[in-house]
Amino acid sequence: MPQGFGAAIFSGIMFGAWPLVMKKSGLSPIVSAFTLSVVSAIVIAPFLRGNPLVAGAGVGLAIAVVAGIMNGLGTIAFMRLIGSPTIAISVGIFTVILVQTMITAAGGAIFFGDTFTGKRVAGMVLAICSLYLLVK
């Protein structure tokens, strides 16, 4: 098992479970997005100790702000998705994960030189086929 794989599994469990918990809350999408963001910040805050927030940040901090804006907009859209009475949560979240995976795979190849093998392309095609079968 690759180093850090346990963190990937734990993240998958947490990211798979929290939307179910949030949907059960019955809160409106915008209240859900706000609550999620504030509580997440509170959980993360203790881990900031010993990490310089501004020293040498410069462009990196600006890029992080853009990422934060993207995350905020995505969170609002995601909360609308999980709050929707017309979209099955299993199909909606699977669609989000599929699109996220494809964007990450393409972006990793474009921006960070990740390899884009035939196996990965085949995996993405199969994932799209599974979404098609899940929605039909």
N, C-alpha and C positions, 0 to 999 in steps of 0.2 A: 504494500500500500504506500503511495507516495506521501512524503512529508506534508503535513497540512491537510490531508484528505479528511481527517476527523473533523476539522473545522468546516470543510465543505459540506459534510453530512449534517453537522449541527446547524449550519446556516440554512440548509435546505429544509430541515425540520421546522426551524423557527419561521422562515419565510413562507413555508407551506401552511403552517398552523395559524399565524397571526391574522390573516384575512378572514379565516373562519370565525375566530374569536370576535373580530371587529364587526363582522356581519351580524353575529348574534347580539351585539350591543344594541342594534336598532337605531344608532345615532345617524344623523344626516351626513351626507358625504363630506361637507366642509368641516363640520364639527369632528368627524372621524379623522380627517386629514390633520387638523390642528392638534387634536389629542395625540395622535400617533407621533407627530413631529416633536411636540413638547416632551412627551414621556421618553421618546428615544433619546433626545438631547440630555435629559436627566440621567438616563442609564449610561450614556457614553461619557458624560462630563468627568467622572472620577478617573477615567483612563487618560485624561489630558495632562495630568500631573507629570512634570518632567519633560514635556514636549513643548518646545518653543512655538508660540502661536504666530509670531510675526517675523522673528529673526531670520533673514535670508529668504523670506517667502516670495516676495515680488511677484513675478509672473505666475509662479505656482499657486499663489493665493488667488490671483485673478481667475485662473483656470478652475480652481476649487469653487469659487463663487458661481461661475457658469454652471458647473456640475450641480451645485446646490439648487440653482434656479430650475434646471432640468428635472432634478429629483422632486422639487416641490410641485411643478406642473404635472409630472407623472403621478405623484401621490394623489393629487386632486382627481385626476382622471381615473386612477385605480379605485379610489373610494367611491366614485360614481358607479363604476363597474360593479363592485361588490355590493353596493346598496341597491342596484337595479333589480326590480322584481321580474323583469322580462328576460334576463340573461342568466342561465344556469351558472352558478359560481364555479363549478368544475370546468365548464367549457371556457368561461371568461378568463379564469386564471391560467389555464393551459395555453390559451392564445397569447396571453401576456408573456408567459415564460418562453414560448416558442419564438415570438418576435424578439424578445430580449436576447435569447441565445443566438439568433441569426445576426442581430446587430453587433453583439459582442464578438462573434466569430469573424465577421467581416472587418470590424474595426480593429480587432487584434492583428489581423493579417495586414491591414493597410497601415496602421500607425505604429505597431510594435514588432512587425516581422514574424508573427506567429505563422506556423506552417498551415496551409490550407490543402489538406490531402484529399484524395479521392474518397477515403473512408468518411471523412468529415462531411464532404458534400453528400455522400450517400445517406449519412445519418440525418442530415437536414432534410433531404427529400423524404425519407421515411417519417420524420416528425411531421412534415406537412401533410403527408398521407394520413397519419394517425389523427391529425386535427380534422381533416375532411371526414373521416369515419366517425369521429366523435360528434360532429355537428349534424351529420345526416341522420 
